[in-house]
């Protein structure tokens, strides 16, 4: 897994976050691919701008007492997207 204190995840330039009215959910649109997002996935991806580290993203999503609780989930989610070629 990447180091959350140094990795600065970002979506590729062609990626778009949208709300799909037909599915009534948020989606990530990529060339020839649609990723359906659940829960707080959109909030995480909106913060993945290439400037923030994973730790910065976690800090923006939750107050300090809850950060330890969500850090592993956020890192696992971002790492999975990176493995799939969705994130850089």
C-alpha positions as CSV (number, residue, x, y, z in Angstrom):
1,X,0.0,0.0,0.0
2,X,1.2,3.5,-0.7
3,X,2.4,5.7,2.2
4,X,-0.6,7.9,3.2
5,X,1.6,10.7,4.3
6,X,3.2,11.1,0.9
7,X,0.9,9.7,-1.8
8,X,-1.1,12.5,-3.5
9,X,-3.8,10.7,-5.4
10,X,-5.5,12.3,-8.3
11,X,-8.0,11.5,-11.0
12,X,-6.9,11.5,-14.6
13,X,-7.9,14.7,-16.6
14,X,-10.6,12.8,-18.5
15,X,-12.4,11.6,-15.3
16,X,-15.7,13.3,-14.3
17,X,-17.7,13.0,-11.1
18,X,-21.4,13.1,-11.9
19,X,-24.8,12.3,-10.4
20,X,-26.6,9.7,-12.5
21,X,-30.3,10.5,-12.3
22,X,-31.3,7.2,-13.8
23,X,-29.3,5.1,-11.2
24,X,-30.0,7.8,-8.5
25,X,-26.3,7.6,-7.4
26,X,-23.0,9.2,-8.0
27,X,-20.7,7.9,-10.7
28,X,-17.2,8.4,-11.9
29,X,-17.1,8.7,-15.7
30,X,-13.9,7.6,-17.4
31,X,-13.3,6.9,-21.1
32,X,-15.2,3.7,-21.9
33,X,-15.9,3.0,-18.2
34,X,-18.4,4.0,-15.5
35,X,-17.7,3.4,-11.8
36,X,-20.8,3.5,-9.6
37,X,-19.9,5.2,-6.3
38,X,-21.4,4.4,-2.9
39,X,-21.4,6.1,0.5
40,X,-18.8,8.7,0.9
41,X,-16.8,7.7,-2.2
42,X,-17.6,10.9,-4.1
43,X,-16.5,13.1,-1.1
44,X,-13.2,11.2,-1.0
45,X,-12.6,11.5,-4.8
46,X,-13.5,15.2,-4.8
47,X,-10.6,15.7,-2.4
48,X,-8.2,13.5,-4.5
49,X,-6.8,16.5,-6.5
50,X,-3.1,15.7,-6.6
51,X,-2.3,18.3,-4.0
52,X,-3.6,16.6,-0.9
53,X,-2.0,13.5,0.6
54,X,-4.2,10.6,1.8
55,X,-3.7,11.9,5.4
56,X,-4.9,15.4,4.3
57,X,-8.0,13.8,2.7
58,X,-8.7,11.9,5.9
59,X,-8.3,15.1,7.9
60,X,-10.7,16.9,5.6
61,X,-13.4,14.2,6.0
62,X,-13.4,13.7,9.8
63,X,-12.5,15.4,13.0
64,X,-9.3,14.0,14.8
65,X,-11.0,11.4,17.0
66,X,-12.6,9.7,14.0
67,X,-9.6,10.0,11.6
68,X,-8.0,6.8,12.9
69,X,-11.3,5.0,12.3
70,X,-11.6,6.0,8.6
71,X,-8.0,6.1,7.6
72,X,-7.7,2.4,6.6
73,X,-11.0,2.5,4.7
74,X,-10.0,5.6,2.7
75,X,-6.6,4.2,2.0
76,X,-8.0,0.8,0.9
77,X,-10.6,2.5,-1.3
78,X,-8.0,4.8,-3.0
79,X,-5.5,1.9,-3.4
80,X,-8.1,-0.3,-5.0
81,X,-8.9,2.5,-7.5
82,X,-5.2,2.9,-8.2
83,X,-4.8,-0.8,-8.8
84,X,-7.7,-0.6,-11.3
85,X,-5.9,2.2,-13.1
86,X,-8.5,4.8,-12.1
87,X,-6.2,7.0,-9.9
88,X,-2.6,8.2,-10.4
